[in-house]
Amino acid sequence: MALNIIDLIKGQLGPSLISQASTQYGESESGISKAISALLPAVVGGMANNANRPEVIDGIRGASSNDLLGNLLGSTTGNSTITNILSSIFGDKITGVVNSVSTYSGVNNTTSSSLLNMVVAAAVGTISKYAADNNLGENGITNLLEDQKGIVSSLLPAGLSLASLGIGDAYNPTGAEKVTTTTYDEPKVEVNRAGETHVTTEPTRTDDGGSIWKWLLPLLLLLLAGWFLWKQCDKPTDETMTTTTDSTYVDSDTAMTNTTMTDSSMVGTTGTMSDIDLNGKKLRGYENGMEASMITFLKSDSYENAADDAALKDKWYSFDNVNFKMGSATELEPGSEGQIQNLAEILKAYPDAKIKIGGYTDNTGDAAANKKLSQQRADFIKSELTRLGVAAQITGAEGYGSEFATVAADASDAERAVDRKMAVRFTK
């Protein structure tokens, strides 16, 4: 079965990017989403139709996936790789594609053109990374693109076709062999009084000559092939292929939840929920989570003995049970308030302790937008703690965005999760 490149590319065009594009272009998120849903199969179809053109293959092989995928909203304007590939796959039909998608989605032509560049960048970056990861040379990339010819048309939204976009049919290019069709009457079934069934088939041939075997033999072969494929699919396989689909989209700025931290500068590894002792008071949290780690630190006198703030600045404690709703900086998922309340109780039990709040994102999307969102979320947690009566113990709240992200933008979402977090540290 051919790999569906579109599913891989969709992983770069998730809800967070759509939200950022909506803000940047002044369009509705639904309009941006509709435009992308039309542009993506059109772009892949155009690339599949021109898979033998050196401009397309060389453009993919020479592209930097990190540069393209790391800044999809900002890296496409004036990018020579994108411009050359667009010209190669659409030629003088670019304006028609832009206009058709604009009409279909409701976004203006300028936005449609910008989104076309963004989708091409996502496609080129994704294919370039896949080719590098799987050691695909020129022929391998060509074959990969040509495999998409039977896929793209079926993925266009209802009401659109490659022909309506002015770029033809990607899986039935001009000059394809004409197929002659032979039709047959439906079988006649008669049942007599004795219960005997008689089936009579009378073929009506529309081709020149031939007999019943011209259609019966291919039918038997088709059945045999189907049986063989079914047997093959029933066998266990050692190879696992992971495909990213729409259901796997995760807000790239969502605070990390229930994720084990691997960075030694971060403390807050989740485990089993249990009662945590706070000087005789019970808090509900993870055995090795944020609350337990902070209480252990305070009980050890390490905070009291710290010479200055510099001795504390590298030891952060990640929230492991606080979830913001997708794209929001002021709405928490149900159950998130408990950990903020626990933090307030810890501060009340140690009135001399002070903290700073930090917000972090991964490397995907627009850096400025990520920093803004992380700042807003840090401010929100500060306001919640203020409401709970510990304002005097909060020295600051800062959104760092992707400044300290350690995982590449083109890594998998699961790998990038380590960079998405809200955290606190003690201060002096």
N, C-alpha and C positions, 0 to 999 in steps of 0.2 A: 504494500500500500504506500502511495506517495506521501511524503511529508507535507503537511499543509503549512506553508510558510506564513500565511496570514495569521494563523493562531499564534505563532511566535512573535510576529510584529505587534499584535494586539497587546502583548504584555508591556510594550513601551508606551501605549496610548491609553492609560487607565484613567479612572475618575479624577485623580489629582491633577493630571495634565489638562484634562478637559476643563476643570474648574479654573485653572490658571489661564488657559486660553480664553475662556469666557470673560474673565476680568481684563485681560490684556487687549482683546479685540472689541469689547463692549457688546458681546452677543450672548444670547441665552445658552445655557449648558446643553439644552436639548438640541438647539440648532447646530452647535459645534459637534455634538455626538452624531447627529444625522449626516453631517457633511463628511466626517471621518469614515462612517460606515459605507458611504458611497465611494469615497476616494481610494480607500485601501484596496478593494478588489480591482478597481480600475488601474491603479498604479502597478499592482502585481501582474495584472493581465497584460498591460503594456510592456512590462519587462519580460514576461514570458514570450510575447510575440516577437521580441527583439533580442532573444537570448543569444543569438549568434553574432550580434554586432559587437565589435571590439570596444566601442565607446561604453557600452553597458557593462561588459565583463571587466574591462580595465578599471572603470569607475568603482565597481564593487571591490575589486582586489586592492585598489590603491587607497580606499577610504579608511579613515581612522574611526573605528566604531566608538571609541571613548569620546572623541570630540563631538561626533554627531549625536549619540544617544545621551551624552551628559548635559546637553543644553538644546533640546529640540525646539524650544520657543525662540532661541536667540541665535542659533548657529546656522540657520538655513538661508538667511537673506544674504545675497551676494556670494554664496558658496559656489565656487566653480564646478565642483563635483556634482552638486544637485542640479545646477543649470544645464550642464552637459547631458546628464542622464535624462532630464525632462525633455530636452530637445530631441534626444535620440528616440525616446519611446512615444512621444506625442507629436513631434514635429510642429506643423502649423495648426494642429487641433487643440493646443493648450487652451486657447481662449474659449473654444466650444466646451471643453471639459469644465473649466471654471464657471462658465455661465450656467451650464446644466446643473452642476452641484449647488450653485447659489440658488437657483430656482427651486430645486428639490428640498433643500434644507432650510431656506429662509434667511441664511446669512448673506451679507452683501458680497459683491464681487471681490473686493479687496481682501476680505477675510477668507473667502474661498480660495483665492490665489495663495495666501500665506499658509493656509492649511494644506494645500497641495504640496508646497515646498516641505512642510513639516512631515507629511506622510511619506514623501519620497526619502527624506533623511532617515526616518525611522526604518523604512524598508531596507535602504542601502546599509545602514549601520547594523541592523539585525542579521541580514544575509552575510555581510562581511564577517561578523563575529562567528556565525555558525560555520562559515567556510574555514575560518582560522582554527576553530575548536575541533573541526572534523577533518582537517588536512585536505580540503577540497582545492584542486587546481582549477585551471580554466575550464576543462571539460566537465569537471564535477559541478561547478557552478552553473554551467550551461544546462546540464541535465536536470539539475535541481529546479531551475526556472521553467524548463519545458514541461516538467512534471505537473506544473500548476495549471496547464492549459485546460484540463478537464475539471478544474475546481472553481475557478474564479467566477464564472457566470452564475453559478448556483448560489454564490455568496453575496451577490448584489441585492440591495433592498428591493422590496416589491415596488414596481412602477419604474424601475430603471433597468437598462440593459447596456451592454457594451456598445451596441449599435446606436442607442439613444445618446450616448456620450460621444459618438462620432469616432470611435476607435475600433470598430469591427468586432468580430467574434474571436476571442483569444484561443478557443479550442477547436475552431473549425476555420482555419485561415483560407484565404482565397486560393483556389486551385486544388482544393481537396478533392479526392476521388468521389465522383457521384455514385450514390448507392441506388441500385434498382430494387424496387420493392415488389414482392409477389404476395398477393392477397388470397385468402381462402375463405370459403363460406363457413359459417358456424356448423358444427356437427349436428345432425338431426337425430334426436333420441326418441324412440318409440317403445312403448311398453304394452305388451298384449295381455289378454285376460289371464294367461297362465303365469304372469309375472316375469316373463322373459323380456330382457331389455336388448334392443337392437340399436346400435350406433352406426350411422352412415355418414361418412365425410365425403363431400364432393368438392374437390379443389377447383377453383376458377383461376387459371393461370393468366397473369398479365404480362409475363415475360415471353421470350421466344423459346418454345420447346421445353423439354424436361419432363419429370414425372414426380410421383409422390416422394421419391428419395431425395429430391432436391431440397425439400424442406424438412423431411423426417430425419435424415441423417444429421444435418446440423443441430436439430433439436436434441437428438440422442447424445451427440458430442457435448452440447451445452450442459445437459443433465449430468453427464459423466464428469465434466470439468467442475461443476458445482459440488458434486459429491467429494471430489478430490480436495477442493479448497476447504470444504467443511472439515474434512479429516485433518488437514494441515493446521487449521485454526484451533483444532481441539487439542493439539500437542502442546506440552509445556515448553516455554522458551526461556533461555537464560538472559536474553537481551530485553531491556526495559526502555521504552521510549516515553519521555515525559513531554507532554504538550501543554502549553499555557492556553487556557480558554478564558472567556469572559468571566466565568464564575470565580477565577483566581485573582481578579483585580483587587488590590488592597491600597487604601489611601497611603501614599508614600510619606505623608507627614504625621500619620497616626502614632501616638505614643506607644512605645513597645510594651507589650503585656505578656506576662508569664513566659518570658524568654530568658534563658540562661546567659549571663554576661560572660564574655570571654576576655574582655579588655581588663587588664589587671588594675587599671585606674578606676574601675567602676565596681561598686559593691552592691549586691542585691540579687542573689540567685534564688529562684523560686524552688519550692519543694512541696511538702504536704501541708495543707491548712491545719493549724493547731492553735492552742491558747499560748500566748506569749506573755511572760511575766514582766510587768512594769512596776517594780517596787510594791508587789502585792496586788496590783490591779491587773486584770486579764484583758489583753488585746487579742483580737482575732486576726491572724495573718499567717504567712508562710513560715515554715520552720527556719529556713535559711534566707528569708526575704529581707526587705528593706528595714522593717521595724526591728526585727531581731538583731540585725547587724548594727543598727544605730544604737540600740540599748546596750549591746555588748561593748561597743566603743566607749559610751559614756560611763558605764560601770567600771571600766578599766582605768579610769582617770587619765586616759590618753588625751582627752580634750582639755582637761584642766591643766595638764602638764605641757601642752603645746606652746612653744615659745611665742609664735606669732601666726598670722594668717597664712603665711607662706608654707608653714608646716602642715596645713590642712587642705590647701587648694587642689591637690591632686587626688583626693579621696572622695569620690562621689557615690551616692546611694541612689540607685534607680528605682522609681516607682514600678512595682510589678503587678499592681491591680488597679491602675487608673487608666481608663479608656475614654478618649474623646470621640464624639460622633464624627463620622467621616467629613472632613473639610471644615469642621467647626472648631472655634477656639473658646466657646462659652458653654457648650453642652456636653455633659458627660454621659456615658453609657450607664444604665442602672447598675448599682453595686460599687461604683467607683468612689462614691463619697466616703465609704468606710475607711479607706486608707488615708485620706486627707484628715479625717477625724482622729485616726490613730496618731498621725504625725503631730497634730495639735496637742494630744494628750502627752506625748513624749516631751514636747517642749514645756508644757506646764509642769511636768514632773522634774524637769531640769531647767529652772528659770534663768540660769546664767548662760545657758547654751544659745547660740545664735546660728542661723542657717542662711544660705543663699540658694535660690531656685534657678535651675537651668533647663532650657528646652533645646532639643536636638532633632535634626532630620537626616535623611539619607541624601545621597548625591544626585537623585533624579529631580527633574523639574527645574524651574527657575530659581536661582540662588536667592535673589532678593525676596521673592514671594515666600520661599521656605523660611527665611530668617524672620520675616514679618509674622508668619503664622506661629513660629516657635516662641517669639516674644509675647504674642497675645496669649498663648497658652500658659506661659510662665507667669504672666500678670494675673491670669484668671486664678491659678492656684494660690498666688499670693493673696488675692482678694478673698478667697475662701478661708484661708488660714486667718486673715484679719478678722473676718466675720466670726471666727471661732475663738477670738480673744488673744491671739499671740502675735499681733502686729509688731510689737516692740522687739521681738526676737528674730525678725526677718530683715536682713541687711540689704537685700537686693533680689531682683528677678531679671534674668537675662536670657534672651533667645539667641542661640548661636547658629541656628540653621544647620547647614551642611559643613560648617567650618572645620569640625573635628571628625567628620565622617571618614571611616577607614576602608570602606568597601566600595569598589568601582560601581559606577552608575549602570553598567551593562551586566552586572552580576544578577543572579536570580533574586526574586523578592524575598525568599527565605534568608538568603545570605545578607541582604541589605537590612533586614529587620534589626540587626544588632546596633545599627546607627540611629534608629528611631526610638527616642526615649524622652521622658521627663525625669529629672533627677534633682537631688539636693546635696549640699555639702555643708559641713560645719564651718563657721567663720569666727574670727576673733574681733 
